[in-house]
Amino acid sequence: MCYDYAKMCCEIASAAGRYSIINVSKIGKSVMGRGIPCVKIGEGKYKLFLSGAYHGLEYLTAAVLVKFLKEYAAKVTKAETLLGYDVGKLYDRITLFIAPMINPDGVDIAVNGIDVSDKLHRQLIKETGIQDFAGTWQANARGVDINHNFDALWKQVKDKPSATKYGGAFPESEPETRAVTEFVRKEKPDMLIAFHSQGREIYYDFNGKEGARSREIAEKMAAVSGYSACVPEGTATFGGCKDWFIDEFGKEGFTVEMGYGKNPLSMDMLDSVYDECAKIILCVQTEMCKK
């Protein structure tokens, strides 16, 4: 079973109805007009922004983040610990913003396929020459790779719309990218984590730049999760969300590549990958409280 936009929205709505501490808003809309939900949990002065599903095949990241927000809200409400962490104290000191699916159009194309009655979808077939999008599609509904569309050493890896790695006509050309940048510029989070798959790695720098405690915190994240803290290579070194965040704000920003395997990772991996990523998030919150 895959995890699409409708499934995510249903789970978020259900959680918000159950737990009053969950506040849901939308930070923007996709190319096809889908709202991009963002959940706010917490009352603290420190702000942490979590986001996922920048790529169509990486819908497991959205499922993990939604599971975390549900578990976190439940444990705070019941005054219970989560994986050994006192989430009540974290709730009081940290405001969490969670946007599980930045690229809802891309996820739906990857999961549910192309609708030939839709003009944008027909244009994608024409421009890319792709007929079967199920195992290949990472970009948005205009064939732009959102994680190459941020203004951080932006450049075009490919020169036209594609299933992956086309950075768009210019930085922040896409509404999904602008939804993130405008939200971050408004809320000014202290830290940011963008979740991707796969590789079980944590990236913490951009072009030699990093926040004051980036390496230290990345190593602690690695210690609790079994992941590796490392510097990205190749096309992973520019144009991404955490790259832009580090470059523009000079704060600690991270990319977490969850799980091992070939995208899309199986939803059967949800529970095991969730534990790893939940420990990463809780570790980061704990480190933020040390400021």
DRENTI-610607 format. One record per residue: residue in one letter; residue number from 1; x, y, z of N, C-alpha, C in turn. Coordinates in Angstrom, 1 decimal, decimal comma. Example, Ala and Ser with C-alpha at 12.3 -4.5 7.8 and 13.67 -1.06 7.14 Angstrom:
BEGIN
REC   residu   num   n.east   n.north     n.up   ca.east   ca.north    ca.up   c.east   c.north     c.up
REC        A     1     13,2      -5,7      7,8      12,3       -4,5      7,8     13,2      -3,3      7,8
REC        S     2     12,8      -2,2      7,1      13,7       -1,1      7,1     12,9       0,0      7,9
***
This chain:
BEGIN
REC   residu   num   n.east   n.north     n.up   ca.east   ca.north    ca.up   c.east   c.north     c.up
REC        M     1      0,8      -1,2      0,0       0,0        0,0      0,0      0,9       1,3      0,0
REC        C     2      0,6       2,2     -0,8       1,3        3,5     -0,9      0,6       4,5     -0,1
REC        Y     3      1,3       5,7      0,0       0,8        6,8      0,8      0,7       8,0      0,0
REC        D     4     -0,6       8,4     -0,3      -0,8        9,5     -1,2     -1,3      10,7     -0,4
REC        Y     5     -1,6      11,8     -1,1      -2,0       13,1     -0,5     -3,3      12,9      0,2
REC        A     6     -4,3      12,2     -0,3      -5,6       12,0      0,3     -5,4      11,2      1,6
REC        K     7     -4,6      10,2      1,7      -4,3        9,5      2,9     -3,7      10,3      3,9
REC        M     8     -2,7      11,2      3,5      -2,1       12,1      4,5     -3,1      13,0      5,1
REC        C     9     -3,9      13,7      4,2      -4,9       14,7      4,7     -5,9      14,0      5,7
REC        C    10     -6,3      12,8      5,4      -7,2       12,1      6,2     -6,6      11,9      7,6
REC        E    11     -5,4      11,4      7,6      -4,7       11,1      8,9     -4,5      12,4      9,7
REC        I    12     -4,1      13,5      9,1      -3,9       14,7      9,8     -5,2      15,2     10,4
REC        A    13     -6,3      15,2      9,6      -7,6       15,7     10,1     -8,1      14,8     11,2
REC        S    14     -7,9      13,5     11,2      -8,3       12,7     12,3     -7,5      13,0     13,5
REC        A    15     -6,2      13,2     13,4      -5,3       13,5     14,6     -5,7      14,8     15,2
REC        A    16     -6,0      15,8     14,3      -6,4       17,1     14,8     -7,7      17,1     15,5
REC        G    17     -8,6      16,2     15,1      -9,9       16,1     15,8     -9,8      15,4     17,1
REC        R    18     -8,7      14,6     17,2      -8,5       13,8     18,5     -7,7      14,6     19,5
REC        Y    19     -6,7      15,4     19,1      -5,8       16,0     20,0     -5,9      17,5     19,8
REC        S    20     -6,3      18,3     20,8      -6,5       19,7     20,6     -5,2      20,5     20,5
REC        I    21     -4,1      19,8     20,8      -2,8       20,5     20,8     -2,3      20,6     19,3
REC        I    22     -3,0      19,9     18,4      -2,6       19,9     17,0     -3,3      21,0     16,3
REC        N    23     -2,6      21,9     15,7      -3,1       23,0     14,9     -2,7      22,9     13,5
REC        V    24     -3,6      22,9     12,6      -3,3       22,6     11,1     -3,6      23,9     10,3
REC        S    25     -2,7      24,2      9,5      -2,8       25,3      8,5     -2,2      24,9      7,2
REC        K    26     -2,3      25,8      6,2      -1,6       25,5      4,9     -0,6      26,6      4,6
REC        I    27      0,6      26,1      4,2       1,6       27,1      3,9      1,7      27,5      2,5
REC        G    28      0,8      26,9      1,7       0,8       27,3      0,3      0,0      26,2     -0,5
REC        K    29      0,1      26,4     -1,9      -0,5       25,4     -2,7      0,4      24,9     -3,8
REC        S    30      0,1      23,7     -4,3       1,0       23,1     -5,3      0,6      23,7     -6,7
REC        V    31      1,3      23,2     -7,7       1,0       23,6     -9,1     -0,5      23,3     -9,4
REC        M    32     -1,0      22,2     -9,0      -2,3       21,8     -9,3     -3,4      22,2     -8,2
REC        G    33     -2,9      23,1     -7,3      -3,9       23,7     -6,4     -4,1      22,9     -5,1
REC        R    34     -3,3      21,9     -4,9      -3,5       21,2     -3,6     -2,9      22,0     -2,5
REC        G    35     -3,6      22,1     -1,4      -3,0       22,8     -0,2     -1,9      22,0      0,4
REC        I    36     -0,9      22,6      0,9       0,3       22,0      1,5      0,1      22,1      3,0
REC        P    37     -0,3      21,1      3,7      -0,6       21,2      5,2      0,6      21,4      6,0
REC        C    38      0,5      22,1      7,1       1,6       22,3      8,1      0,9      22,2      9,5
REC        V    39      1,5      21,3     10,3       0,9       21,1     11,6      1,8      21,8     12,6
REC        K    40      1,2      22,5     13,6       2,0       23,2     14,7      1,6      22,5     16,0
REC        I    41      2,7      22,1     16,7       2,5       21,5     18,0      3,6      22,1     18,9
REC        G    42      3,1      22,5     20,1       4,1       23,0     21,1      3,9      24,5     21,4
REC        E    43      4,5      24,9     22,5       4,3       26,2     23,0      5,7      26,9     23,3
REC        G    44      6,8      26,3     22,9       8,1       26,9     23,2      8,6      28,0     22,4
REC        K    45      9,6      28,7     22,9      10,2       29,8     22,2     11,1      29,3     21,1
REC        Y    46     11,6      28,1     21,1      12,5       27,6     20,1     11,6      26,9     19,0
REC        K    47     12,0      27,2     17,8      11,1       26,6     16,6     11,9      25,7     15,8
REC        L    48     11,3      24,5     15,5      11,9       23,5     14,7     10,9      23,2     13,5
REC        F    49     11,4      23,2     12,3      10,6       23,0     11,1     11,0      21,7     10,5
REC        L    50     10,1      20,7     10,4      10,3       19,4      9,8      9,5      19,3      8,5
REC        S    51     10,1      18,8      7,5       9,3       18,7      6,2      9,8      17,4      5,5
REC        G    52      8,9      16,9      4,6       9,2       15,7      3,8      8,5      15,7      2,5
REC        A    53      8,7      14,6      1,8       8,1       14,3      0,5      8,3      15,4     -0,5
REC        Y    54      9,6      15,9     -0,6       9,9       16,8     -1,7      9,9      16,1     -3,0
REC        H    55     10,1      14,8     -3,0      10,1       14,0     -4,2      9,0      13,0     -4,2
REC        G    56      8,4      12,8     -5,4       7,2       11,9     -5,6      7,4      10,5     -5,1
REC        L    57      8,5       9,9     -5,3       8,7        8,5     -4,8      9,0       8,4     -3,3
REC        E    58      9,2       9,5     -2,7       9,6        9,5     -1,3      8,5       9,7     -0,3
REC        Y    59      7,3       9,1     -0,6       6,1        9,3      0,2      6,3       8,7      1,6
REC        L    60      7,2       7,8      1,8       7,4        7,2      3,1      7,8       8,3      4,1
REC        T    61      8,5       9,3      3,6       8,9       10,4      4,5      7,7      11,1      5,1
REC        A    62      6,6      11,3      4,3       5,4       11,9      4,8      4,7      11,0      5,8
REC        A    63      4,7       9,7      5,5       4,0        8,7      6,4      4,7       8,7      7,8
REC        V    64      6,1       8,8      7,8       6,8        8,8      9,0      6,5      10,1      9,8
REC        L    65      6,5      11,3      9,2       6,3       12,5      9,9      4,8      12,6     10,4
REC        V    66      3,9      12,0      9,7       2,5       12,0     10,2      2,4      11,1     11,4
REC        K    67      3,1       9,9     11,3       3,1        9,0     12,5      3,7       9,7     13,7
REC        F    68      4,8      10,4     13,4       5,4       11,1     14,6      4,5      12,1     15,2
REC        L    69      3,9      12,9     14,4       3,0       14,0     15,0      1,9      13,3     15,8
REC        K    70      1,4      12,2     15,4       0,3       11,5     16,1      0,8      11,0     17,4
REC        E    71      2,0      10,3     17,3       2,6        9,7     18,6      3,0      10,8     19,5
REC        Y    72      3,6      11,8     19,0       4,0       13,0     19,9      2,8      13,6     20,6
REC        A    73      1,8      13,9     19,9       0,6       14,5     20,4      0,0      13,6     21,5
REC        A    74     -0,1      12,3     21,2      -0,7       11,3     22,1      0,1      11,3     23,4
REC        K    75      1,4      11,2     23,3       2,3       11,1     24,5      2,2      12,4     25,4
REC        V    76      2,2      13,5     24,7       2,1       14,8     25,4      0,8      14,9     26,2
REC        T    77     -0,3      14,5     25,5      -1,6       14,5     26,1     -1,7      13,6     27,3
REC        K    78     -1,1      12,4     27,2      -1,2       11,4     28,3     -0,1      11,6     29,3
REC        A    79      0,8      12,6     29,1       1,9       12,8     30,0      2,8      11,6     30,1
REC        E    80      3,1      11,0     29,0       3,9        9,8     28,9      5,2      10,1     28,1
REC        T    81      6,2       9,3     28,3       7,5        9,5     27,5      7,3       8,9     26,1
REC        L    82      8,2       9,3     25,2       8,2        8,8     23,8      9,6       8,4     23,6
REC        L    83      9,8       7,1     23,4      11,2        6,5     23,2     12,2       7,0     24,2
REC        G    84     11,7       7,1     25,4      12,6        7,5     26,5     12,7       9,0     26,7
REC        Y    85     12,1       9,8     25,9      12,2       11,3     26,0     11,0      11,9     26,7
REC        D    86     11,2      12,8     27,6      10,1       13,5     28,2      9,5      14,6     27,3
REC        V    87      8,5      14,2     26,5       8,0       15,1     25,5      7,2      16,2     26,1
REC        G    88      6,7      16,1     27,3       6,0       17,2     28,0      6,9      18,4     28,1
REC        K    89      8,2      18,1     28,5       9,2       19,2     28,7      9,5      19,8     27,3
REC        L    90      9,6      18,9     26,3       9,9       19,4     24,9      8,8      20,2     24,4
REC        Y    91      7,6      19,8     24,7       6,4       20,6     24,2      6,4      22,0     24,8
REC        D    92      6,8      22,1     26,0       6,8       23,4     26,7      7,9      24,4     26,1
REC        R    93      9,0      23,8     25,6      10,1       24,6     25,2     10,3      24,7     23,7
REC        I    94      9,7      23,8     22,9       9,8       23,7     21,5      8,5      23,9     20,8
REC        T    95      8,5      24,7     19,8       7,3       24,8     18,9      7,7      24,0     17,6
REC        L    96      7,0      22,9     17,4       7,2       22,1     16,2      6,3      22,5     15,0
REC        F    97      6,9      22,7     13,8       6,1       22,9     12,6      6,4      21,7     11,7
REC        I    98      5,4      20,9     11,3       5,6       19,7     10,5      4,8      19,8      9,2
REC        A    99      5,5      19,9      8,1       4,9       19,9      6,8      5,3      18,6      6,1
REC        P   100      4,4      17,5      6,2       4,9       16,2      5,8      5,0      16,0      4,3
REC        M   101      4,3      16,8      3,5       4,3       16,5      2,0      4,4      17,8      1,3
REC        I   102      5,6      18,2      0,9       5,9       19,5      0,2      5,4      19,4     -1,2
REC        N   103      5,5      18,2     -1,8       5,2       18,0     -3,2      4,1      17,0     -3,4
REC        P   104      2,9      17,5     -3,1       1,7       16,6     -3,2      1,4      16,1     -4,6
REC        D   105      1,6      17,0     -5,6       1,3       16,6     -7,0      2,2      15,5     -7,4
REC        G   106      3,5      15,6     -7,1       4,5       14,6     -7,5      4,2      13,3     -6,8
REC        V   107      3,9      13,3     -5,6       3,5       12,1     -4,9      2,3      11,4     -5,5
REC        D   108      1,3      12,2     -5,8       0,1       11,6     -6,5      0,4      11,0     -7,9
REC        I   109      1,3      11,7     -8,6       1,7       11,2     -9,9      2,4       9,8     -9,7
REC        A   110      3,4       9,8     -8,8       4,2        8,6     -8,5      3,3       7,5     -8,0
REC        V   111      2,3       7,8     -7,2       1,5        6,7     -6,6      0,3       6,3     -7,5
REC        N   112     -0,4       7,3     -8,0      -1,6        7,0     -8,7     -1,5       7,1    -10,2
REC        G   113     -0,4       7,6    -10,7      -0,2        7,6    -12,2     -0,7       8,9    -12,8
REC        I   114     -0,7       8,9    -14,1      -1,1       10,1    -14,9     -2,5      10,0    -15,3
REC        D   115     -3,2      11,2    -15,2      -4,6       11,3    -15,7     -4,5      12,0    -17,0
REC        V   116     -4,7      11,3    -18,1      -4,6       11,8    -19,4     -5,7      12,9    -19,8
REC        S   117     -6,7      13,0    -18,9      -7,7       14,0    -19,1     -7,2      15,4    -18,6
REC        D   118     -6,1      15,4    -17,8      -5,6       16,6    -17,3     -4,6      17,2    -18,2
REC        K   119     -4,7      18,5    -18,4      -3,8       19,3    -19,4     -2,4      19,2    -18,9
REC        L   120     -2,1      19,4    -17,6      -0,7       19,4    -17,1     -0,1      18,0    -17,3
REC        H   121     -0,9      17,0    -17,0      -0,4       15,7    -17,1     -0,1      15,3    -18,6
REC        R   122     -0,9      15,7    -19,5      -0,7       15,5    -20,9      0,6      16,2    -21,3
REC        Q   123      0,8      17,4    -20,8       2,0       18,2    -21,1      3,3      17,5    -20,6
REC        L   124      3,2      16,8    -19,5       4,3       16,1    -18,9      4,7      14,9    -19,8
REC        I   125      3,7      14,2    -20,3       4,0       13,1    -21,3      4,7      13,7    -22,5
REC        K   126      4,2      14,8    -23,0       4,7       15,4    -24,2      6,2      15,8    -24,0
REC        E   127      6,5      16,5    -22,9       7,8       17,1    -22,7      8,8      16,0    -22,2
REC        T   128      8,4      15,0    -21,5       9,4       14,0    -21,0      9,5      12,8    -21,8
REC        G   129      8,4      12,5    -22,6       8,4       11,2    -23,3      8,1      10,0    -22,5
REC        I   130      7,8      10,2    -21,2       7,5        9,1    -20,3      6,1       8,7    -20,4
REC        Q   131      5,8       7,4    -20,4       4,5        6,9    -20,4      4,1       6,3    -19,0
REC        D   132      5,0       5,6    -18,4       4,7        5,0    -17,1      5,5       5,8    -16,0
REC        F   133      4,8       6,6    -15,2       5,4        7,5    -14,2      5,5       6,8    -12,8
REC        A   134      5,0       5,6    -12,6       4,9        5,0    -11,3      6,2       4,8    -10,6
REC        G   135      7,2       4,3    -11,4       8,5        4,0    -10,7      9,6       5,0    -10,9
REC        T   136      9,2       6,1    -11,5      10,3        7,1    -11,9     10,0       8,5    -11,4
REC        W   137      8,8       8,9    -11,0       8,5       10,3    -10,9      8,9      10,9     -9,6
REC        Q   138      9,8      11,9     -9,6      10,2       12,6     -8,4      9,8      14,1     -8,4
REC        A   139      9,6      14,7     -9,6       9,4       16,1     -9,7      7,9      16,5     -9,4
REC        N   140      7,6      17,8     -9,6       6,3       18,3     -9,4      5,5      18,1    -10,7
REC        A   141      4,3      18,8    -10,7       3,4       18,6    -11,9      3,9      19,4    -13,1
REC        R   142      5,0      20,2    -13,0       5,6       20,8    -14,1      6,9      20,2    -14,5
REC        G   143      7,3      19,1    -13,9       8,5       18,4    -14,2      9,7      19,1    -13,5
REC        V   144      9,5      19,8    -12,5      10,6       20,5    -11,7     10,9      19,7    -10,4
REC        D   145     12,1      19,5    -10,2      12,6       18,8     -9,0     12,7      19,9     -7,9
REC        I   146     11,8      19,8     -6,9      11,7       20,8     -5,9     13,0      20,9     -5,1
REC        N   147     13,7      19,8     -4,9      14,9       19,9     -4,1     16,1      20,3     -4,9
REC        H   148     15,9      20,8     -6,2      16,9       21,5     -6,9     16,5      22,9     -7,3
REC        N   149     15,4      23,4     -6,7      14,8       24,6     -7,1     15,0      25,7     -6,1
REC        F   150     15,7      25,4     -5,0      16,0       26,4     -4,0     17,3      27,3     -4,4
REC        D   151     17,3      28,5     -3,9      18,4       29,4     -4,3     19,6      29,2     -3,5
REC        A   152     20,3      28,2     -3,8      21,6       27,8     -3,1     22,5      27,2     -4,1
REC        L   153     23,4      28,0     -4,7      24,2       27,6     -5,9     23,3      26,9     -6,9
REC        W   154     22,1      27,5     -7,1      21,2       26,9     -8,1     21,8      26,8     -9,5
REC        K   155     21,5      25,7    -10,1      21,9       25,5    -11,5     21,1      24,3    -12,1
REC        Q   156     21,0      24,3    -13,4      20,2       23,3    -14,0     21,1      22,0    -14,3
REC        V   157     20,7      20,9    -13,7      21,4       19,7    -13,9     20,8      19,1    -15,3
REC        K   158     19,5      19,3    -15,5      18,9       19,0    -16,8     18,3      20,3    -17,3
REC        D   159     18,1      20,4    -18,6      17,7       21,6    -19,3     16,2      21,6    -19,7
REC        K   160     15,5      20,7    -19,2      14,0       20,7    -19,5     13,3      19,8    -18,5
REC        P   161     12,0      19,9    -18,4      11,2       19,2    -17,5     11,6      17,7    -17,6
REC        S   162     11,6      17,1    -16,4      12,1       15,7    -16,3     11,5      15,0    -15,1
REC        A   163     11,7      13,7    -15,0      11,2       13,0    -13,8     12,0      13,4    -12,6
REC        T   164     13,2      13,8    -12,8      14,1       14,2    -11,6     15,2      15,1    -12,1
REC        K   165     15,7      16,0    -11,2      16,9       16,8    -11,3     16,8      18,0    -12,3
REC        Y   166     15,6      18,3    -12,8      15,5       19,6    -13,5     15,1      20,7    -12,5
REC        G   167     16,0      21,7    -12,4      15,9       22,7    -11,3     15,0      23,8    -11,6
REC        G   168     14,3      23,8    -12,7      13,3       24,8    -13,1     14,0      26,0    -13,8
REC        A   169     13,2      26,9    -14,2      13,7       28,1    -15,0     14,5      29,0    -14,2
REC        F   170     14,3      29,1    -12,9      15,0       30,0    -12,0     14,8      29,5    -10,6
REC        P   171     15,6      30,0     -9,6      15,3       29,6     -8,2     14,0      30,1     -7,7
REC        E   172     13,3      29,2     -7,0      12,0       29,5     -6,4     10,9      29,7     -7,5
REC        S   173     11,1      29,1     -8,6      10,1       29,2     -9,7      8,8      28,5     -9,4
REC        E   174      8,9      27,5     -8,5       7,7       26,7     -8,2      7,0      27,1     -6,9
REC        P   175      5,6      27,0     -7,0       4,9       27,3     -5,8      5,2      26,5     -4,6
REC        E   176      5,6      25,3     -4,8       5,9       24,4     -3,6      7,2      24,9     -2,9
REC        T   177      8,1      25,3     -3,7       9,4       25,9     -3,2      9,1      27,2     -2,4
REC        R   178      8,3      28,0     -3,1       8,0       29,3     -2,4      7,2      29,1     -1,2
REC        A   179      6,3      28,1     -1,1       5,6       27,8      0,1      6,5      27,6      1,3
REC        V   180      7,6      26,9      1,0       8,6       26,6      2,1      9,4      27,9      2,4
REC        T   181      9,9      28,6      1,4      10,8       29,7      1,7     10,0      30,9      2,4
REC        E   182      8,8      31,1      1,9       8,0       32,2      2,5      7,6      31,8      3,9
REC        F   183      7,3      30,6      4,2       6,9       30,2      5,5      8,1      30,3      6,5
REC        V   184      9,3      29,9      6,0      10,5       29,9      6,8     10,9      31,4      7,1
REC        R   185     10,8      32,2      6,1      11,2       33,6      6,3     10,2      34,3      7,2
REC        K   186      9,0      33,9      7,3       8,0       34,4      8,2      8,2      33,9      9,6
REC        E   187      8,3      32,6      9,8       8,4       32,0     11,1      9,8      32,0     11,7
REC        K   188     10,8      32,1     10,9      12,2       32,1     11,3     12,5      31,0     12,3
REC        P   189     12,4      29,7     11,9      12,7       28,6     12,8     14,2      28,6     13,2
REC        D   190     14,5      28,1     14,3      15,9       28,0     14,8     16,6      26,9     14,1
REC        M   191     15,9      25,8     13,8      16,5       24,7     13,0     15,5      24,1     12,0
REC        L   192     16,1      23,4     11,1      15,3       22,8     10,0     15,8      21,4      9,7
REC        I   193     14,9      20,5      9,5      15,2       19,1      9,0     14,4      18,8      7,8
REC        A   194     15,0      18,5      6,7      14,2       18,0      5,5     14,5      16,5      5,3
REC        F   195     13,4      15,8      5,3      13,5       14,3      5,2     13,4      13,8      3,8
REC        H   196     14,3      13,0      3,4      14,3       12,3      2,1     14,6      10,8      2,3
REC        S   197     14,6      10,1      1,2      15,0        8,7      1,3     15,8       8,4      0,0
REC        Q   198     16,9       7,6      0,1      17,3        6,7      1,2     18,8       6,8      1,3
REC        G   199     19,4       6,0      2,3      20,8        6,0      2,5     21,2       6,0      4,0
REC        R   200     20,3       6,3      4,9      20,6        6,4      6,3     21,8       7,3      6,6
REC        E   201     21,7       8,5      6,0      22,7        9,5      6,2     22,1      10,8      6,7
REC        I   202     22,9      11,6      7,3      22,5       12,9      7,8     23,5      14,0      7,2
REC        Y   203     23,0      14,9      6,4      23,9       15,9      5,9     23,7      17,2      6,7
REC        Y   204     24,8      17,9      6,9      24,7       19,0      7,9     25,4      20,3      7,3
REC        D   205     26,0      20,2      6,1      26,7       21,4      5,7     26,3      21,8      4,3
REC        F   206     26,6      23,0      3,9      26,4       23,5      2,5     27,6      24,3      2,0
REC        N   207     28,3      23,7      1,0      29,4       24,4      0,4     30,4      24,9      1,4
REC        G   208     30,6      24,1      2,4      31,6       24,5      3,5     31,0      25,3      4,6
REC        K   209     29,7      25,7      4,5      29,0       26,5      5,5     28,2      25,5      6,4
REC        E   210     28,1      25,9      7,7      27,2       25,1      8,6     26,9      26,0      9,8
REC        G   211     25,9      25,7     10,5      25,6       26,4     11,7     26,6      26,1     12,8
REC        A   212     26,5      26,9     13,9      27,5       26,8     14,9     27,7      25,4     15,5
REC        R   213     26,6      24,7     15,7      26,6       23,4     16,3     26,2      22,2     15,3
REC        S   214     26,2      22,5     14,0      25,7       21,6     13,0     26,4      20,2     13,1
REC        R   215     27,7      20,2     13,1      28,4       18,9     13,1     28,2      18,2     14,4
REC        E   216     28,3      18,9     15,5      28,0       18,3     16,8     26,6      17,6     16,9
REC        I   217     25,6      18,4     16,5      24,2       17,9     16,6     24,0      16,7     15,6
REC        A   218     24,6      16,8     14,4      24,5       15,7     13,4     25,1      14,4     14,0
REC        E   219     26,2      14,5     14,7      26,8       13,3     15,2     26,0      12,7     16,3
REC        K   220     25,3      13,6     17,1      24,4       13,1     18,1     23,2      12,4     17,5
REC        M   221     22,7      13,0     16,4      21,6       12,4     15,7     22,0      11,0     15,2
REC        A   222     23,2      11,0     14,7      23,7        9,7     14,1     23,8       8,7     15,2
REC        A   223     24,3       9,1     16,4      24,5        8,2     17,5     23,2       7,5     18,0
REC        V   224     22,1       8,3     18,0      20,8        7,7     18,5     20,1       6,9     17,4
REC        S   225     20,4       7,1     16,1      19,7        6,5     15,1     20,4       5,4     14,3
REC        G   226     21,7       5,4     14,5      22,5        4,4     13,7     22,9       4,9     12,3
REC        Y   227     22,5       6,2     12,0      22,8        6,8     10,7     24,2       7,3     10,7
REC        S   228     24,7       7,8      9,5      26,0        8,4      9,4     25,9       9,9      9,2
REC        A   229     26,6      10,6      9,9      26,7       12,1      9,7     27,8      12,4      8,7
REC        C   230     27,4      13,0      7,6      28,4       13,2      6,5     28,1      14,4      5,7
REC        V   231     29,1      14,7      4,8      29,0       15,8      3,9     28,5      15,3      2,5
REC        P   232     27,5      15,8      1,9      26,9       15,3      0,6     27,9      15,5     -0,5
REC        E   233     27,7      14,7     -1,6      28,5       14,8     -2,8     27,6      14,9     -4,0
REC        G   234     28,2      15,3     -5,1      27,5       15,4     -6,4     26,3      16,3     -6,4
REC        T   235     25,2      15,9     -7,0      24,0       16,7     -7,1     23,3      17,0     -5,8
REC        A   236     23,7      16,3     -4,8      23,1       16,5     -3,4     23,8      17,7     -2,7
REC        T   237     24,7      18,4     -3,4      25,4       19,5     -2,7     24,9      20,8     -3,0
REC        F   238     23,8      21,0     -3,7      23,3       22,3     -4,1     21,8      22,3     -4,4
REC        G   239     21,2      23,4     -4,3      19,8       23,6     -4,7     18,7      23,0     -3,8
REC        G   240     19,1      22,5     -2,6      18,2       21,8     -1,7     17,7      22,8     -0,6
REC        C   241     16,7      22,3      0,1      16,1       23,1      1,1     17,0      23,4      2,2
REC        K   242     17,7      22,4      2,8      18,7       22,7      3,9     19,8      23,5      3,4
REC        D   243     20,2      23,4      2,1      21,3       24,2      1,5     20,9      25,7      1,6
REC        W   244     19,7      26,0      1,1      19,2       27,3      1,2     19,1      27,9      2,6
REC        F   245     18,6      27,0      3,5      18,4       27,5      4,9     19,7      27,9      5,5
REC        I   246     20,7      27,0      5,3      22,0       27,3      5,9     22,6      28,6      5,2
REC        D   247     22,5      28,7      3,9      23,0       29,8      3,2     22,4      31,1      3,6
REC        E   248     21,1      31,1      3,7      20,4       32,4      3,9     20,3      32,8      5,4
REC        F   249     20,3      31,8      6,3      20,1       32,1      7,7     21,3      31,8      8,6
REC        G   250     22,3      31,0      8,1      23,4       30,6      8,8     23,1      29,8     10,1
REC        K   251     22,0      29,1     10,1      21,6       28,3     11,2     21,8      26,8     10,9
REC        E   252     21,5      26,0     11,9      21,7       24,5     11,7     20,5      24,0     10,9
REC        G   253     20,9      23,4      9,7      19,9       22,8      8,8     20,4      21,4      8,5
REC        F   254     19,5      20,5      8,3      19,9       19,1      8,1     19,0      18,4      7,0
REC        T   255     19,6      17,5      6,3      18,9       16,6      5,4     19,1      15,2      6,0
REC        V   256     18,0      14,5      6,2      18,0       13,2      6,7     17,5      12,2      5,6
REC        E   257     18,4      11,3      5,2      18,0       10,3      4,2     17,7       9,1      4,9
REC        M   258     16,4       8,9      5,0      15,9        7,7      5,8     15,9       6,4      5,1
REC        G   259     16,2       5,3      5,8      16,1        4,0      5,3     17,1       3,6      4,2
REC        Y   260     17,1       2,3      3,9      18,0        1,8      2,9     17,1       1,2      1,8
REC        G   261     17,6       1,1      0,5      16,9        0,5     -0,5     16,8       1,3     -1,7
REC        K   262     15,9       1,0     -2,6      15,6        1,8     -3,8     14,2       2,4     -3,7
REC        N   263     14,2       3,7     -4,0      12,9        4,4     -4,0     11,9       3,9     -5,1
REC        P   264     10,7       3,8     -4,7      10,1        4,1     -3,4     10,3       3,0     -2,4
REC        L   265     10,7       3,4     -1,2      10,9        2,4     -0,1      9,5       1,8      0,3
REC        S   266      9,5       0,6      0,6       8,2       -0,1      0,9      7,6       0,5      2,2
REC        M   267      6,3       0,6      2,2       5,5        1,0      3,4      5,7       0,0      4,5
REC        D   268      6,1      -1,2      4,2       6,4       -2,2      5,2      7,5      -1,7      6,2
REC        M   269      8,3      -0,8      5,7       9,4       -0,3      6,5      9,0       0,8      7,5
REC        L   270      7,8       1,2      7,4       7,3        2,4      8,2      7,7       2,3      9,7
REC        D   271      7,4       1,2     10,3       7,7        1,1     11,8      9,1       1,2     12,1
REC        S   272     10,0       0,5     11,4      11,4        0,5     11,7     12,0       1,9     11,4
REC        V   273     11,7       2,5     10,2      12,2        3,8      9,9     11,7       4,9     10,8
REC        Y   274     10,4       4,7     11,2       9,8        5,7     12,2     10,7       5,8     13,4
REC        D   275     11,0       4,6     14,0      11,8        4,7     15,3     13,1       5,4     15,1
REC        E   276     13,8       5,2     14,0      15,1        5,9     13,7     14,9       7,4     13,6
REC        C   277     13,9       7,8     12,8      13,6        9,2     12,6     13,0       9,9     13,8
REC        A   278     12,2       9,2     14,5      11,6        9,8     15,8     12,8      10,1     16,8
REC        K   279     13,7       9,2     16,9      14,9        9,4     17,8     15,7      10,6     17,3
REC        I   280     15,8      10,8     16,0      16,5       12,0     15,4     15,8      13,3     15,8
REC        I   281     14,5      13,3     15,6      13,7       14,5     15,9     13,8      14,8     17,4
REC        L   282     13,6      13,8     18,2      13,6       14,0     19,7     15,0      14,5     20,2
REC        C   283     16,0      13,9     19,6      17,4       14,3     19,9     17,6      15,8     19,6
REC        V   284     17,2      16,2     18,4      17,4       17,6     18,0     16,6      18,5     18,9
REC        Q   285     15,4      18,2     19,3      14,7       19,0     20,2     15,4      19,1     21,5
REC        T   286     15,9      18,0     22,0      16,7       18,1     23,3     17,9      19,0     23,2
REC        E   287     18,6      18,9     22,0      19,8       19,8     21,8     19,4      21,2     21,7
REC        M   288     18,2      21,5     21,1      17,7       22,9     21,1     17,5      23,5     22,5
REC        C   289     17,0      22,6     23,4      16,7       23,1     24,7     18,0      23,5     25,5
REC        K   290     19,1      23,1     25,0      20,4       23,4     25,6     20,9      24,8     25,3
REC        K   291     20,2      25,5     24,4      20,6       26,9     24,0     20,5      27,8     25,2
***
